[in-house]
Amino acid sequence: MSAPVIVVGITGSIAAYKAADLVSRLVKADCEVHVVMTHGAQQFITPLTLQTLSRSPVVTDIFDGTHGWKPGHIDLADRASLLLIAPATANVIAELACGLAGNPIGEIALATLAPLLIAPAMNGKMWQHAATQQNVATLKARGAEFIGPEEGLLACGYEGLGRLWNVEGIAARALDIVRGH
Ligand SMILES: Cc1cc2nc3c(=O)[nH]c(=O)nc-3n(C[C@H](O)[C@H](O)[C@H](O)COP(=O)(O)O)c2cc1C
């Protein structure tokens, strides 16, 4: 049986460094992992790290032309068994809810039939803001699944609901989905 293809979208959250551990766990679980990063994500962690851990080139730009005739993001959208966005910023959640395709994660989300698993991470007030909650409800109504956030001490210095769910738990849920559990 061929390995499940997990596309991991990483966005511009302080929790982006945790995506390295997440990708590593999914690779060790025999998944084919492809990483897609926003420009914001690259402020926090380098594509080189993710390329090495995922053992595949990282998509950082819609206009990357290194994957043959088919645009790389469309190829990934077609091949994905799961689109996992971790960490997901308030901004990317809003973009997804609006169906925007200004970055490669948004493009893949529109072009794929794969399930969407979103692990948000942000300041607690951003998470609880009516705009974010409305965007989350919109995405859930369309079938997206959310994991987290959890409560705790946030990088911004506040206590609250906004921490990225533990990486082990995110990996376990992603593996359950691609294995059909
Ligand atoms: C140090 C720092 C940490 C940030 N952490 C978060 C975060 O955890 N969650 C979030 O939604 N935005 C966070 N932001 C703001 C985002 O980086 C910003 O909204 C950016 O436009 C998101 O771009 P992207 O969604 O395309 O990756 C942070 C910004 C800075 C400077």
The ligand as an ORCA input file, in Angstrom:
! r2SCAN-3c Opt
* xyz 0 1
  C       6.555     37.318     17.512
  C       5.240     37.134     16.814
  C       4.458     36.045     17.131
  C       3.223     35.857     16.478
  N       2.474     34.758     16.833
  C       1.248     34.620     16.273
  C       0.436     33.522     16.633
  O       0.812     32.647     17.451
  N      -0.781     33.407     16.058
  C      -1.255     34.320     15.150
  O      -2.386     34.175     14.679
  N      -0.477     35.359     14.758
  C       0.744     35.522     15.287
  N       1.534     36.580     14.910
  C       1.038     37.498     13.871
  C       1.174     36.875     12.479
  O       2.541     36.524     12.219
  C       0.652     37.837     11.411
  O      -0.758     37.989     11.572
  C       0.976     37.387     10.011
  O       0.395     38.318      9.107
  C       0.425     36.001      9.707
  O       0.745     35.640      8.381
  P       0.347     34.226      7.811
  O      -1.006     33.893      8.365
  O       0.292     34.430      6.320
  O       1.398     33.272      8.177
  C       2.772     36.774     15.510
  C       3.597     37.856     15.174
  C       4.803     38.034     15.826
  C       5.656     39.222     15.433
*
